[in-house]
Amino acid sequence: MFVTSAYAQEAAPAPAPQAAPATSPAPGPAAGQVHTETGVPAEGAHGGVFPPFDHTTYPSSLLWLVITFVIFYLVMQKAVVPRLGGILESRHSRIAQDLEEAARLKAEADAAVATYESELAAARAKANSIGAAARDAAKAKAEEDRRAVEASLAEKLKAAEARISEIKTRAFADVGSIAEDTAEAVVERLIGPSASKADIAVAVAAAGKGA
């Protein structure tokens, strides 16, 4: 069933070769043998049909095609497809884990940013309160220092005024005595030592009141 006509023709006995001339004997192939020295089949071997186009080989070709397809299908189903499925499942799970890890890291980053912002706001509020307290304390101390300076200046001014009043009193007293002495010297030079000190003092006092 699986033998083609070409193979049958090759197996048929070849025609007897012509007798060689007696003058030039040469060795040749024996009867029934094919000349294979140049790889060319004997005459009559070219008349067969190409095996894939031979209708007598269709059943065997279809059988081998079915067998090959079944083997290929079984190999794909039992070995290739499960392996590819495992690889795809592994990659899918890995991608899912990476996405979950990325989501977790993003949540942690958002929480860290929120904590940082809240701490920054608290630090700013504390800094503002500390600054306000420092300003208030500085103002209070400046006001206290100003009041102390003003009190000290007032005391010094009061002491200076008392000193000036005392100096003025002494000066006025000295002016009276100096005026009496001067008046006594003038009177003595003018009219002689006839006027007493009491009279001169009374005259100086009356002049001072009149002035």
C-alpha positions in Angstrom: 0.0 0.0 0.0 2.9 2.4 0.8 5.0 1.4 -2.2 4.8 4.0 -5.1 5.0 3.1 -8.7 8.3 4.8 -9.1 9.8 2.5 -6.6 8.2 -0.4 -8.4 9.7 0.7 -11.7 13.2 1.0 -10.1 12.8 -2.6 -8.8 12.0 -3.9 -12.3 14.9 -5.5 -14.2 16.8 -3.2 -16.5 17.0 -4.0 -20.2 20.1 -5.9 -21.3 22.9 -3.8 -22.5 24.1 -3.8 -26.1 27.1 -6.0 -26.9 30.3 -4.1 -27.0 32.5 -4.3 -30.1 35.0 -7.0 -30.0 37.9 -4.7 -30.7 37.4 -2.5 -27.5 36.2 -4.6 -24.7 35.3 -2.5 -21.6 34.0 -3.4 -18.3 30.3 -2.5 -17.8 27.6 -3.1 -15.3 26.2 -6.6 -15.1 22.8 -7.4 -16.3 20.0 -6.3 -14.0 22.1 -3.7 -12.2 21.5 0.1 -12.1 24.3 2.5 -13.1 24.8 4.5 -9.9 28.2 6.0 -10.7 26.8 9.5 -11.4 23.7 9.2 -9.1 21.3 9.0 -12.1 18.7 6.2 -12.1 18.4 3.8 -15.0 16.1 4.5 -17.9 12.4 4.1 -17.1 12.8 5.4 -13.5 11.6 9.0 -14.5 8.1 8.1 -15.4 6.7 8.0 -11.8 4.5 10.6 -10.0 6.0 12.8 -7.3 5.0 11.1 -4.0 3.1 14.0 -2.4 1.0 14.3 -5.5 0.3 10.6 -5.8 -3.3 9.8 -4.9 -2.4 6.4 -3.8 -0.4 7.8 -0.8 -3.2 10.1 0.4 -4.4 7.7 3.1 -1.0 7.2 4.6 -0.3 11.0 4.4 -3.6 11.8 6.2 -2.9 9.1 8.8 0.6 10.6 9.6 -0.9 14.1 9.6 -3.5 13.0 12.2 -0.9 11.2 14.2 1.4 14.2 14.1 -1.4 16.6 15.0 -2.5 14.4 17.9 1.0 14.2 19.2 1.5 18.0 18.9 -1.8 18.6 20.6 -1.0 16.3 23.5 2.4 17.9 23.9 0.9 21.4 23.9 -1.8 20.3 26.3 0.3 18.4 28.7 3.6 20.3 28.7 3.6 23.7 26.9 0.2 25.1 27.9 0.5 24.3 31.6 4.0 25.7 31.7 2.9 28.9 29.9 -0.1 29.1 32.2 2.2 28.7 35.3 4.4 31.5 33.9 1.5 33.8 33.3 0.0 33.1 36.7 3.4 33.7 38.4 3.8 37.0 36.5 0.2 38.0 37.3 0.7 37.2 41.0 4.0 39.1 40.9 2.4 42.1 39.3 -0.4 42.0 41.9 2.1 41.9 44.7 4.1 44.8 43.2 0.8 46.8 42.9 -0.1 46.0 46.5 3.4 47.0 47.6 3.2 50.2 45.6 -0.1 51.0 47.2 1.2 50.3 50.6 4.2 52.5 50.1 2.0 55.3 48.7 -0.2 55.1 51.7 2.8 55.2 54.0 4.2 58.2 52.1 0.8 60.0 52.3 0.7 59.3 56.0 4.3 60.6 56.4 3.4 63.7 54.5 0.3 64.3 56.6 2.3 63.8 59.8 5.0 66.2 58.6 2.5 68.8 57.6 0.7 68.5 61.0 4.0 68.7 62.9 5.0 71.7 60.8 1.8 73.5 61.5 2.2 72.7 65.2 5.8 74.0 65.1 4.7 77.2 63.4 1.9 77.8 65.9 4.3 77.1 68.8 6.9 79.5 67.2 4.2 82.2 66.8 3.1 81.8 70.4 6.7 81.9 71.6 7.4 84.9 69.5 4.3 86.7 70.8 5.2 85.8 74.4 8.7 87.1 73.8 7.4 90.3 72.4 5.0 90.8 75.3 7.8 90.1 77.8 10.1 92.5 76.0 7.5 95.2 76.0 6.7 94.6 79.6 10.4 94.8 80.6 10.9 97.9 78.4 8.0 99.5 80.1 9.3 98.5 83.5 12.8 99.8 82.6 11.2 103.1 81.3 9.3 103.5 84.5 12.4 102.8 86.6 14.4 105.3 84.5 11.7 107.9 84.8 11.5 107.4 88.6 15.2 107.7 88.9 15.2 110.8 86.7 12.4 112.3 88.8 14.3 111.6 92.0 17.4 113.1 90.5 15.5 116.1 89.3 13.8 116.6 92.7 17.2 116.4 94.4 18.6 118.9 91.8 15.7 121.2 92.4 16.3 121.0 96.2 20.0 121.6 95.7 19.3 124.6 93.5 16.8 126.0 96.0 19.3 125.6 98.7 22.0 127.2 96.6 19.6 130.1 95.8 18.8 130.5 99.5 22.4 130.6 100.3 23.1 132.9 97.5 20.4 135.3 98.5 21.7 135.3 102.1 25.2 135.9 100.8 23.9 138.7 98.6 22.3 140.4 101.6 25.5 140.3 103.6 27.5 141.3 100.6 25.1 144.3 100.0 25.3 145.3 103.7 29.1 145.2 103.5 29.1 147.1 100.3 26.6 149.7 101.5 28.6 150.1 104.7 31.8 150.7 102.7 30.1 153.1 100.4 28.5 155.1 103.3 31.7 155.1 105.2 33.5 156.5 102.2 30.8 159.1 101.5 29.9 160.4 104.9 32.3 158.7 107.3 31.7 156.0 109.9 28.7 157.7 111.4 26.1 155.1 110.3 25.7 151.9 112.3 25.5 148.3 110.9 21.9 148.0 112.0 20.8 151.1 110.1 22.7 149.9 107.0 20.9 146.5 107.3 17.5 148.1 107.6 18.3 150.3 104.6 19.4 147.3 102.5 16.3 145.3 103.5 14.1 148.2 102.6 15.8 148.5 99.3 15.5 144.9 98.6 11.7 145.0 99.4 11.3 148.0 97.2 13.1 146.3 94.3 
